[in-house]
């Protein structure tokens, strides 16, 4: 009981810190910086990695992010078929009797016609075969190969209009470089939805190849 109480108190304190932009120590996907372009664009090569992803029917406003985030958070906070428990040190730590997987940043999100997809990247040591099986069939596990991506950082709102604006800036900067986009841009969110907008770290990113 004491251990559970300490876990709950820790979760509340860490969540409170994340509201004002104080981030707990979390793993991030490893990458090598390939170069910097005009406008603050970075080109990075990411190592292979594994993600839990889900797709929801697109709706107006911010509900897409909230619904997708809840599905994936449910998975890493115990909504899986394993009985093990893995300690978490993230702002969204929760007490659970089943497996909890350490959360990493960023969260990747992409909007398609009629749908909204979001990914949580899993910590090193997991792949699609070894990670706990999700209880919810809406959550899928995918292995991603090494990828080279161009990224552009921003803060503030991450609604569709804001994300689209920075996607356009990213693509415009690529047009003047040796790199070309080879896929649709996605958004990367480094903070949970409740973080105050001015304190958020957001990015837009796109797969690229040399011209």
N, C-alpha and C positions, 0 to 999 in steps of 0.2 A: 504493500500500500504506500509506504514512504517513497519507494522508487517511482511509482506511478505519479505521485504528487509532484516530485521533483521534475519529472519529465514534462508534466503539464505546465508547471510554472516556467520551465525553460522555454517551452513552445510559445507561451504568451509573451514573454520578454523578447524573444527573438523576432516574433511577428511584429511587435511594437517597434523594434529597431528598424525593421524593413520599411515601415510606413514612412519614416523620415530619411530613408536613403542609406542607412547603416547596414551594410551587407555582412552576413555571416560568411565564414570561410567555406567556399564551395569549389568543387572541381569544375574546371572548364575544359572543353575539348581542346586537345593539344594541336597547335599549328605552328608553321614556320612562316615568318613574314617575308614575302617575296619582294614587295616593293611598295612605295607610296606614290599616289598620283595626285593631280590637282584636285582641289576641293575637299581634301581630307580623306580621300578614298585610300583604303589599304587593300592590297592583294595578299591573300593568305592561302597556304596549302595546309589543309586539315588532314590529320591522320584518319585512318579508317575508324569507325565508331558504330555504336549500336544505339538505336532510339526506340522509345515507345511512342506510337503515334495514334491519332484518332482523327476522324473526319465527321463533322456535324453539318446539318443543313444550314446554309447561311440565312441569317436574319438581319434586320437593321440594328444600328447602334452597336453597343459593346457586348451584347449578349453572346456573340459567337465565341469571343475569347473566354468569357466566364464559363460557358458550358463545356468547351473543350478542355480548359484548365481543370475543371472539376473531375472530368472523366480520368485524366491522366494522373492527377493528384490522388484520386481514389486508388489507382493501381499501385503507385509507389508507397502509399501509406497503408498498404496491407490488403488491397483488393486483388489478391492473387492466390494461387493454389498451394503455396508453400507454407509450412508451419514454423519456419525459422524466423528469427528476428535480427535485423541488422540495424545497429545504432545509427542515428542520424544527427548531424550537426548543422542543419540548415535552418533558415528562418521559419520554415513551415513544418517543423518537426511535430509529429503527432504520436500519441501512445496507441499502440496496437498490439494485438496478440499474434498476428500473422506477419509475414515478411514486410519490412519497410526497406526501401532501397535509397541509398544516399542520393539526394537530388543534385544535379549539376546545372550550371548555366552555360550557354543561354538556352532559352526555350525558343524553338523555331516555329513560326506560324506562316501559313500561306493561304490566300483566299482564291478559290476558283469559282467558276460560274455555278451558283446554287449550292456551294459547299465551302467549308472552312476547315483547314487541316492544321493540326498542331503536333509538335514533337517535343518530348523530353529526352535529352541525351543521357544515357545511363553511364555510371562510373566505369573506369577501366576494370577489366576482369569479367565483364558480362558480354555475352553475345546473344543472338536471337534463340539459340538452342539452350543456353545455360541459365538465362534469366528466368525468374518465376513466371509461370503461365498466368496471364490476366484472367480474372473471373469474368470480366465484362468483355464480350466478343467485339465490342466497338473499339477496343484497344488492341493494337497490333504491334509486334516486335519486328524491327527491320535492321539488317546489317547494311551500313553504308560504306562504300569504298573511299579511298583517299580522294579528296576533292580540292580544287583550287577555286577560291571564291573572292570576289571583290566586295568590300563592305564599306558602308558609310554610317557613321555614328550620329545619333541625335538624342535629345531629351524631350520631355513634355508629352503631349498627347500622342497616343498610338492608335487612334481611330483610323478608319479606312482612308479618310481624306489626308491625314497627316502622313500616313505610311506611303500612300500613292505619291505625294509630293516628293518625298525623299527617294523613292524608287526612281522617279523621273530624273532627279538630280544625279543619282548614281549612274544611270544609263547615259545621261548627257556627258558626264565626265569620261566614261569609257569610250565614247565616240571619238574623243580627242586623244586616245592612247593606243598603245600596242595591243591592248586586250579587247576582246569582244565577248558579249554575253551569249551564252549557249543554252539558256533556260530562262524561265520566268523568275523574277526576283521574289525573295521571301523576306519576312521580318524576323528579327532576333530580339527577344525580350530578356533582359538580365535581371529584372526585378518582378516580384509578384504583382498581381493586378491592383492591390491596395496601396502600393507605394505612391506617395505624392508625385504627381506628374513632373514638376520641375526637377525632381531628384532622380528620375528614372534614367537608366542607361538602356537605350534602344539602338538597334542597328537595322539597316536593310542590307541584303546580301544577294549575290547572284553568281551562279557558276560561270566561269570564264575560261577562255583558251587564248593563246597568242594568235594574232592575226597572221 
